């Protein structure tokens, strides 16, 4: 077990690093605490919101610049499970002084290497505003892990022995396989089974005691063998190697495989079925030659188009995010920039699928405005050229406080006699676009994905309802996504649905909604 303290930062760059891993399907957020409103609002989480929260929290101490604490805890192979690593990380934080009440913490479990590992991101500032002691922290980190592992090992060994005895197994070798697929070594010497881990013997049990626990397969076990045969065949056909198959079975079903004989040409195998606490002889399920009859990477890539088509038939509005979740689970690949990517290999995705998925990503992005009534649905449909049938009224309403605050702020600023700009120009400079649609005025904030019905929100309409019709005009040059404070947004397939739609793409005039001259330039 190794704990590594990674580079610090003033902008919490570790959040971007880990969230990008999540987006690519090779990591998952397994713990989040003390993050205020983001705690119970996963839809509002993202790189920006998480980073901003940590920076705002850390601002209570203005003397410390590098406020990010980023550490990785890793083990050899799958010696420790995700759940075990989380428990170790909690103890590690406590020993390093980062487990204070109110301390914001993120934990990410990564599965993009052969070794299970977990990343921790928090602030070097404690809830009382003081900097958490970091002197000799690399040495303290090493001692913390040594202490945690020595304390946990005895308890873990005892629990592992109890667990192994509770399994259904037919032979002593199958009993030993329970340990061997859980990160232990097991061998027989002088009529005892020795259990070894980390180079040290942790426990032992007499062979005769294990033989007493052996029992033949009953009807339940025979039924499970048939189920396992179907599972192994299915996921063998979705794997390109033994390692990929083992990883997929363990993550999805809690099934571990113990191969027997030479590493490169095993003569047999055992299946440890942790779901039913049973161990089976592999030959009773599927012959070793059949099990290791893998498809090539090229053969798998050729099937991905059909897999995506099936998923789109099941869910016609499936997004890049939805598809990548399933593609990673079943094929170990993902789609990005119109390509299917599997390791270092990539092939072009059929153009009609690229266009369909882009449209679905756009729909998901537009739905993020959370329209509160049918009129707002129609407005967004016209603005962003998506079918109103694919949008729906949000049950929970939308959060428009940020845009409302900016509107009121600019209205107050307009009271200054020295201010010559109209309210429309000032809002546009803030990245907020004003429209008249179906005889109502709306403000749309694409960067926040907020749409505001001005009159319904109690806004003073005197500055919006101009009496000079000649001054009501549309504007092309004002509405580029890079104007004001709006940032460019990628329109490429494979981006996260939270940021992937460019509302300016293939559209020349944002002022035109339903053929109305809606963008008001001057009061």
C-alpha positions as CSV (number, residue, x, y, z in Angstrom):
1,X,0.0,0.0,0.0
2,X,1.4,3.4,-1.0
3,X,0.3,6.9,-0.3
4,X,1.7,9.6,-2.6
5,X,1.2,13.3,-2.0
6,X,0.8,15.0,-5.4
7,X,1.5,18.5,-6.6
8,X,-0.3,21.3,-4.8
9,X,-2.2,24.1,-6.6
10,X,-4.0,27.4,-5.9
11,X,-6.8,26.6,-8.4
12,X,-7.5,23.0,-7.4
13,X,-6.4,21.6,-10.8
14,X,-6.8,18.1,-9.3
15,X,-10.5,18.5,-9.7
16,X,-10.2,18.9,-13.4
17,X,-7.8,16.0,-13.6
18,X,-10.1,13.6,-11.7
19,X,-13.4,14.9,-13.3
20,X,-11.9,14.4,-16.8
21,X,-11.1,10.8,-15.8
22,X,-14.8,10.4,-14.7
23,X,-16.0,11.8,-18.1
24,X,-13.8,9.3,-19.9
25,X,-15.3,6.5,-17.9
26,X,-12.1,5.4,-16.1
27,X,-12.8,6.8,-12.7
28,X,-15.8,7.5,-10.4
29,X,-16.5,9.9,-7.7
30,X,-17.0,7.6,-4.6
31,X,-17.2,10.2,-1.8
32,X,-18.2,13.9,-1.5
33,X,-18.8,15.6,1.8
34,X,-19.2,19.1,3.2
35,X,-19.8,20.7,-0.3
36,X,-22.9,22.7,0.7
37,X,-25.6,22.7,-1.9
38,X,-23.5,20.6,-4.3
39,X,-23.7,17.7,-1.8
40,X,-27.2,16.7,-2.8
41,X,-27.3,18.1,-6.2
42,X,-25.3,15.9,-8.6
43,X,-26.7,17.6,-11.7
44,X,-25.2,20.9,-10.6
45,X,-21.7,19.4,-10.0
46,X,-19.0,19.9,-12.6
47,X,-15.4,21.0,-12.8
48,X,-16.1,24.7,-12.4
49,X,-18.6,24.4,-9.5
50,X,-16.4,22.0,-7.5
51,X,-13.3,24.0,-8.0
52,X,-15.1,27.3,-7.2
53,X,-16.5,25.8,-4.0
54,X,-13.0,24.7,-2.8
55,X,-11.4,28.0,-3.7
56,X,-14.2,29.9,-1.9
57,X,-13.8,27.7,1.1
58,X,-10.0,28.2,1.1
59,X,-10.4,32.0,0.8
60,X,-11.0,32.1,4.6
61,X,-7.2,32.0,4.8
62,X,-5.7,34.7,2.6
63,X,-2.1,34.0,3.6
64,X,-1.8,30.5,2.1
65,X,-1.6,30.4,-1.7
66,X,-1.2,26.8,-2.6
67,X,-4.3,25.5,-0.9
68,X,-4.9,22.2,-2.7
69,X,-4.1,18.9,-1.0
70,X,-4.1,16.0,-3.5
71,X,-3.0,12.5,-2.6
72,X,-3.3,9.1,-4.2
73,X,-3.5,5.8,-2.3
74,X,-2.7,2.7,-4.4
75,X,-2.3,-1.0,-3.9
76,X,-0.8,-3.8,-5.9
77,X,-3.2,-5.1,-8.5
78,X,-6.7,-5.6,-6.9
79,X,-5.2,-6.5,-3.5
80,X,-7.7,-4.1,-2.0
81,X,-11.2,-3.3,-3.3
82,X,-12.7,0.1,-3.8
83,X,-14.6,-0.1,-0.5
84,X,-11.4,-1.1,1.4
85,X,-9.5,1.8,-0.2
86,X,-12.2,4.2,0.9
87,X,-11.9,3.0,4.5
88,X,-8.1,3.3,4.4
89,X,-8.4,6.8,2.9
90,X,-10.7,7.9,5.7
91,X,-8.2,6.8,8.3
92,X,-5.4,8.4,6.3
93,X,-7.2,11.8,6.3
94,X,-7.7,11.5,10.0
95,X,-4.0,10.8,10.7
96,X,-2.9,13.6,8.4
97,X,-5.2,16.2,10.0
98,X,-7.7,16.6,7.1
99,X,-10.7,14.9,8.7
100,X,-12.0,17.9,10.5
101,X,-15.8,18.5,10.9
102,X,-16.8,20.6,7.9
103,X,-13.7,19.8,5.8
104,X,-14.7,19.5,2.1
105,X,-13.4,16.2,0.7
106,X,-13.6,14.5,-2.7
107,X,-12.5,10.9,-3.4
108,X,-12.2,9.3,-6.8
109,X,-11.6,5.6,-7.5
110,X,-9.6,5.0,-10.7
111,X,-9.6,1.9,-12.7
112,X,-7.4,2.9,-15.7
113,X,-4.3,1.0,-14.5
114,X,-3.6,-2.5,-13.3
115,X,-3.4,-1.3,-9.7
116,X,-6.5,-0.2,-7.9
117,X,-6.0,3.4,-6.6
118,X,-7.9,6.2,-5.1
119,X,-7.4,10.0,-5.3
120,X,-8.2,12.4,-2.5
121,X,-8.8,16.1,-3.1
122,X,-9.3,18.6,-0.2
123,X,-8.1,21.9,1.0
124,X,-5.0,22.6,3.2
125,X,-7.2,25.1,5.1
126,X,-9.2,23.8,8.1
127,X,-12.8,25.0,8.7
128,X,-11.5,27.5,11.3
129,X,-9.4,29.2,8.7
130,X,-6.1,28.0,9.9
131,X,-3.6,26.2,7.6
132,X,-3.4,22.5,8.3
133,X,0.2,21.6,9.4
134,X,2.2,20.2,6.5
135,X,5.7,20.0,7.9
136,X,7.5,16.7,7.1
137,X,4.2,15.6,5.5
138,X,5.8,13.0,3.2
139,X,7.4,11.2,6.2
140,X,4.1,11.6,8.2
141,X,2.2,10.2,5.2
142,X,4.5,7.1,5.1
143,X,4.1,6.5,8.9
144,X,0.3,7.0,8.6
145,X,0.0,4.2,6.0
146,X,2.2,1.9,8.0
147,X,0.1,2.5,11.1
148,X,-3.2,2.0,9.3
149,X,-2.1,-1.2,7.6
150,X,-0.6,-2.8,10.7
151,X,-3.8,-2.1,12.7
152,X,-6.2,-3.2,10.0
153,X,-4.3,-6.3,8.9
154,X,-5.0,-8.5,12.0
155,X,-8.7,-7.6,11.9
156,X,-8.8,-8.1,8.1
157,X,-7.1,-11.5,8.3
158,X,-9.6,-12.7,10.9
159,X,-12.5,-11.5,8.8
160,X,-11.0,-13.0,5.6
161,X,-10.7,-16.4,7.3
162,X,-14.4,-16.3,8.4
163,X,-15.4,-15.3,4.9
164,X,-13.5,-18.1,3.2
165,X,-15.0,-20.7,5.5
166,X,-18.5,-19.4,4.6
167,X,-18.0,-20.2,0.9
168,X,-19.3,-23.3,-0.8
169,X,-16.3,-25.2,-2.1
170,X,-15.7,-28.9,-3.1
171,X,-11.9,-29.1,-2.5
172,X,-9.0,-27.7,-0.5
173,X,-7.6,-26.0,-3.7
174,X,-11.0,-24.2,-4.2
175,X,-10.8,-23.0,-0.6
176,X,-7.3,-21.6,-1.2
177,X,-8.6,-19.9,-4.4
178,X,-10.9,-17.7,-2.2
179,X,-7.7,-16.2,-0.7
180,X,-5.7,-16.2,-3.9
181,X,-8.3,-14.1,-5.7
182,X,-8.4,-11.6,-2.8
183,X,-4.8,-10.6,-2.8
184,X,-3.3,-13.3,-0.6
185,X,-0.9,-16.2,-1.3
186,X,-1.9,-19.6,-0.1
187,X,0.2,-22.8,0.1
188,X,0.3,-26.1,1.9
189,X,3.2,-27.1,4.2
190,X,3.3,-29.8,6.9
191,X,-0.4,-30.5,6.7
192,X,-1.3,-26.8,7.2
193,X,-2.6,-24.2,4.7
194,X,-0.5,-21.0,5.2
195,X,-2.0,-17.6,4.2
196,X,0.5,-15.0,3.2
197,X,0.2,-11.3,2.3
198,X,2.8,-8.6,1.9
199,X,5.6,-11.1,2.1
200,X,4.5,-12.3,5.6
201,X,2.4,-15.2,6.8
202,X,-0.8,-13.8,8.2
203,X,-2.7,-16.9,9.3
204,X,-2.8,-20.7,8.9
205,X,-5.4,-23.5,9.1
206,X,-5.1,-27.3,9.2
207,X,-5.9,-29.1,5.9
208,X,-8.1,-31.6,7.7
209,X,-10.2,-28.8,9.1
210,X,-10.8,-27.4,5.6
211,X,-11.6,-30.9,4.3
212,X,-14.5,-31.1,6.8
213,X,-16.0,-28.0,5.2
214,X,-15.9,-29.3,1.7
215,X,-19.3,-30.3,0.2
216,X,-20.6,-31.4,-3.2
217,X,-22.6,-29.1,-5.5
218,X,-26.3,-29.2,-4.9
219,X,-29.2,-28.0,-7.2
220,X,-28.6,-24.4,-6.4
221,X,-25.0,-24.6,-7.4
222,X,-25.8,-26.5,-10.6
223,X,-28.3,-23.7,-11.5
224,X,-25.6,-21.1,-10.9
225,X,-23.2,-23.0,-13.1
226,X,-25.6,-22.6,-16.0
227,X,-25.9,-18.9,-15.3
228,X,-22.1,-18.5,-15.1
229,X,-21.7,-20.3,-18.4
230,X,-23.9,-17.7,-20.1
231,X,-22.1,-14.9,-18.4
232,X,-18.6,-16.1,-19.3
233,X,-19.5,-16.6,-23.0
234,X,-21.1,-13.2,-23.3
235,X,-18.2,-11.3,-21.7
236,X,-15.6,-13.4,-23.5
237,X,-17.0,-12.2,-26.8
238,X,-16.8,-8.6,-25.5
239,X,-13.1,-8.9,-24.4
240,X,-9.9,-9.0,-26.3
241,X,-7.7,-10.5,-23.6
242,X,-7.7,-12.6,-20.5
243,X,-6.9,-9.5,-18.4
244,X,-9.8,-7.6,-19.9
245,X,-12.2,-10.5,-19.2
246,X,-11.1,-10.8,-15.6
247,X,-11.4,-7.1,-15.0
248,X,-14.9,-6.9,-16.5
249,X,-16.2,-9.9,-14.6
250,X,-14.9,-8.7,-11.3
251,X,-16.2,-5.1,-11.7
252,X,-19.7,-6.2,-13.0
253,X,-20.4,-9.4,-11.1
254,X,-17.8,-9.8,-8.4
255,X,-16.6,-12.9,-10.2
256,X,-12.8,-13.7,-9.9
257,X,-10.9,-16.3,-12.0
258,X,-7.9,-18.3,-10.7
259,X,-6.0,-19.8,-13.6
260,X,-4.0,-23.0,-13.0
261,X,-0.6,-23.9,-14.5
262,X,1.6,-21.8,-16.7
263,X,0.8,-18.1,-16.8
264,X,0.7,-18.0,-20.6
265,X,-0.9,-21.4,-21.3
266,X,-3.0,-22.4,-18.2
267,X,-4.4,-25.9,-18.2
268,X,-7.5,-25.0,-16.2
269,X,-9.1,-22.5,-13.9
270,X,-11.4,-21.9,-11.0
271,X,-14.2,-19.4,-10.6
272,X,-14.7,-17.7,-7.3
273,X,-18.3,-16.4,-7.3
274,X,-18.4,-13.8,-4.6
275,X,-22.0,-13.0,-5.2
276,X,-23.2,-16.5,-4.1
277,X,-20.1,-17.3,-2.0
278,X,-19.2,-20.3,-4.1
279,X,-16.1,-21.7,-5.8
280,X,-16.5,-23.8,-9.0
281,X,-14.1,-25.9,-11.1
282,X,-13.9,-24.0,-14.4
283,X,-14.2,-27.1,-16.5
284,X,-17.7,-27.6,-15.1
285,X,-18.7,-24.2,-16.5
286,X,-16.7,-23.7,-19.8
287,X,-13.7,-25.4,-21.2
288,X,-10.4,-23.5,-20.9
289,X,-10.0,-23.4,-24.7
290,X,-13.5,-22.0,-25.2
291,X,-13.0,-19.5,-22.4
292,X,-9.8,-18.1,-23.9
293,X,-11.2,-17.8,-27.5
294,X,-11.1,-14.0,-27.6
295,X,-12.1,-11.7,-30.4
296,X,-9.5,-9.4,-31.9
297,X,-9.7,-5.7,-31.2
298,X,-10.6,-5.1,-34.8
299,X,-13.5,-7.6,-34.6
300,X,-14.8,-5.8,-31.5
301,X,-14.5,-2.3,-33.1
302,X,-16.6,-3.5,-36.1
303,X,-19.4,-4.5,-33.7
304,X,-19.6,-1.1,-31.8
305,X,-21.7,0.6,-34.5
306,X,-24.4,-2.1,-34.2
307,X,-24.2,-1.8,-30.4
308,X,-24.8,2.0,-30.6
309,X,-27.6,1.5,-33.0
310,X,-29.3,-0.9,-30.6
311,X,-28.8,1.6,-27.7
312,X,-30.4,4.4,-29.8
313,X,-33.3,2.2,-30.6
314,X,-33.8,1.5,-26.9
315,X,-33.4,5.2,-26.0
316,X,-33.7,7.5,-29.1
317,X,-32.3,10.5,-27.1
318,X,-29.3,8.7,-25.7
319,X,-26.4,11.1,-25.3
320,X,-22.6,10.7,-25.6
321,X,-22.4,10.4,-21.9
322,X,-25.1,7.7,-21.8
323,X,-23.5,5.7,-24.7
324,X,-19.9,6.0,-23.3
325,X,-21.1,4.6,-20.0
326,X,-22.3,1.4,-21.7
327,X,-19.5,1.3,-24.2
328,X,-16.9,1.3,-21.5
329,X,-18.7,-1.4,-19.5
330,X,-19.3,-3.7,-22.4
331,X,-16.5,-3.0,-24.9
332,X,-13.8,-1.0,-23.0
333,X,-14.0,1.9,-25.6
334,X,-15.7,5.3,-26.0
335,X,-16.7,7.8,-28.6
336,X,-15.0,11.1,-29.1
337,X,-14.7,13.6,-32.0
338,X,-16.7,11.2,-34.2
339,X,-14.4,8.3,-33.6
340,X,-14.7,5.0,-31.6
341,X,-11.6,4.9,-29.5
342,X,-10.3,1.6,-28.0
343,X,-6.8,2.0,-26.4
344,X,-4.6,3.4,-29.1
345,X,-6.9,2.3,-31.9
346,X,-9.7,4.3,-33.4
347,X,-12.2,4.0,-36.2
348,X,-14.6,6.6,-37.6
349,X,-18.2,6.3,-36.3
350,X,-20.8,6.2,-39.1
351,X,-21.8,9.8,-40.0
352,X,-25.5,9.3,-39.5
353,X,-24.8,8.1,-35.9
354,X,-22.4,11.1,-35.3
355,X,-25.2,13.5,-36.4
356,X,-27.8,11.7,-34.3
357,X,-25.7,11.7,-31.2
358,X,-24.7,15.4,-31.7
359,X,-28.4,16.2,-31.9
360,X,-29.1,14.2,-28.7
361,X,-26.3,16.0,-26.9
362,X,-27.8,19.3,-28.0
363,X,-31.2,18.3,-26.7
364,X,-29.7,17.4,-23.3
365,X,-27.8,20.7,-23.2
366,X,-30.9,22.7,-24.0
367,X,-33.0,20.7,-21.5
368,X,-30.4,21.9,-18.9
369,X,-32.2,25.3,-19.0
370,X,-35.0,23.6,-17.1
371,X,-37.9,25.4,-18.8
372,X,-40.8,25.9,-16.3
373,X,-43.7,26.1,-18.9
374,X,-44.6,25.2,-22.4
375,X,-43.8,28.8,-23.7
376,X,-40.2,28.5,-22.5
377,X,-40.0,25.1,-24.1
378,X,-41.1,26.6,-27.4
379,X,-38.7,29.5,-27.0
380,X,-35.7,27.2,-26.4
381,X,-36.9,24.9,-29.3
382,X,-36.8,27.9,-31.7
383,X,-33.6,29.3,-30.4
384,X,-31.5,26.2,-30.6
385,X,-33.3,24.4,-33.4
386,X,-34.4,21.3,-31.6
387,X,-37.8,19.7,-31.6
388,X,-40.1,20.9,-28.8
389,X,-41.3,17.3,-28.6
390,X,-37.9,16.4,-27.3
391,X,-38.0,18.9,-24.5
392,X,-40.1,18.9,-21.4
393,X,-41.2,21.2,-18.6
394,X,-39.0,20.8,-15.6
395,X,-40.8,19.5,-12.5
396,X,-38.4,21.1,-10.1
397,X,-38.3,24.5,-11.8
398,X,-35.1,26.3,-12.8
399,X,-32.5,28.2,-10.9
400,X,-32.4,31.7,-12.3
401,X,-31.0,33.6,-9.3
402,X,-27.6,34.3,-10.9
403,X,-29.2,35.9,-14.1
404,X,-31.8,37.8,-12.1
405,X,-29.1,39.2,-9.9
406,X,-27.1,40.4,-13.0
407,X,-30.3,41.9,-14.6
408,X,-31.2,43.9,-11.4
409,X,-27.5,44.9,-11.0
410,X,-27.5,46.3,-14.6
411,X,-30.8,48.1,-14.1
412,X,-29.4,49.8,-11.0
413,X,-26.3,50.7,-13.0
414,X,-28.6,52.2,-15.7
415,X,-29.8,54.8,-13.2
416,X,-26.4,56.4,-13.4
417,X,-26.8,59.5,-15.6
418,X,-23.3,59.0,-17.0
419,X,-24.3,55.5,-18.3
420,X,-25.0,55.8,-22.0
421,X,-25.3,52.1,-22.9
422,X,-28.8,50.6,-23.1
423,X,-29.9,47.8,-20.8
424,X,-29.7,45.5,-23.8
425,X,-26.1,46.3,-24.6
426,X,-25.1,46.0,-20.9
427,X,-26.8,42.6,-20.5
428,X,-25.3,41.4,-23.8
429,X,-21.8,42.3,-22.5
430,X,-22.6,40.1,-19.5
431,X,-23.4,37.2,-21.8
432,X,-27.2,37.6,-21.4
433,X,-29.4,37.8,-24.5
434,X,-32.7,39.6,-24.5
435,X,-35.6,38.3,-26.7
436,X,-39.2,39.2,-27.4
437,X,-41.1,36.0,-28.0
438,X,-44.9,35.6,-28.2
439,X,-45.4,39.1,-26.8
440,X,-43.2,38.5,-23.8
441,X,-39.7,39.5,-22.9
442,X,-37.1,36.9,-21.9
443,X,-33.5,36.9,-20.9
444,X,-31.4,33.9,-21.8
445,X,-28.0,33.2,-20.2
446,X,-26.4,30.3,-22.1
447,X,-23.3,30.1,-19.9
448,X,-25.5,29.5,-16.8
449,X,-28.3,27.8,-18.8
450,X,-30.9,30.1,-17.3
451,X,-34.0,31.5,-19.0
452,X,-35.9,34.3,-17.3
453,X,-39.4,35.5,-18.0
454,X,-38.8,39.2,-17.1
455,X,-42.4,40.3,-16.3
456,X,-43.2,37.1,-14.3
457,X,-40.0,37.6,-12.3
458,X,-41.1,41.0,-11.1
459,X,-38.5,43.0,-13.2
460,X,-39.2,46.7,-13.9
461,X,-40.2,46.5,-17.5
462,X,-40.0,50.3,-18.2
463,X,-36.5,49.9,-19.6
464,X,-37.5,47.0,-21.9
465,X,-40.8,48.1,-23.3
466,X,-39.6,50.9,-25.5
467,X,-42.1,53.2,-27.2
468,X,-39.9,53.9,-30.2
469,X,-40.5,51.0,-32.6
470,X,-37.7,52.3,-34.9
471,X,-35.2,51.4,-32.2
472,X,-36.3,47.8,-32.0
473,X,-33.9,45.8,-34.2
474,X,-32.0,42.6,-34.3
475,X,-28.2,42.4,-34.2
476,X,-25.9,39.8,-35.8
477,X,-22.6,41.2,-34.7
478,X,-23.5,41.3,-31.0
479,X,-24.4,37.7,-30.6
480,X,-21.3,35.6,-30.9
481,X,-20.6,33.0,-28.2
482,X,-17.3,34.7,-27.4
483,X,-19.0,38.1,-26.8
484,X,-19.3,39.5,-23.3
485,X,-18.4,36.9,-20.6
486,X,-19.6,33.9,-22.5
487,X,-16.8,31.4,-23.3
488,X,-16.5,29.2,-26.4
489,X,-18.2,25.8,-26.0
490,X,-17.1,22.8,-27.9
491,X,-19.6,21.2,-30.3
492,X,-17.6,18.0,-30.9
493,X,-19.1,14.6,-30.2
494,X,-17.7,13.0,-27.1
495,X,-17.6,16.1,-24.9
496,X,-19.5,16.0,-21.7
497,X,-23.2,17.0,-22.1
498,X,-22.6,19.7,-19.5
499,X,-20.4,21.7,-21.8
500,X,-20.7,20.3,-25.3
501,X,-23.2,22.4,-27.2
502,X,-22.3,25.6,-29.1
503,X,-25.5,27.6,-29.4
504,X,-23.8,29.8,-32.1
505,X,-23.0,26.9,-34.5
506,X,-24.7,27.1,-37.9
507,X,-26.8,30.1,-36.8
508,X,-26.4,33.5,-38.3
509,X,-28.8,35.6,-36.3
510,X,-29.6,35.1,-32.7
511,X,-32.2,37.9,-32.8
512,X,-34.6,36.0,-34.9
513,X,-36.9,33.7,-33.0
514,X,-39.9,32.4,-34.8
515,X,-39.3,35.1,-37.4
516,X,-39.8,37.9,-34.8
517,X,-37.4,40.8,-34.6
518,X,-36.8,40.1,-31.0
519,X,-33.4,41.4,-29.9
520,X,-33.9,44.8,-28.5
521,X,-30.8,47.0,-28.9
522,X,-31.8,50.4,-27.6
523,X,-34.3,51.8,-25.1
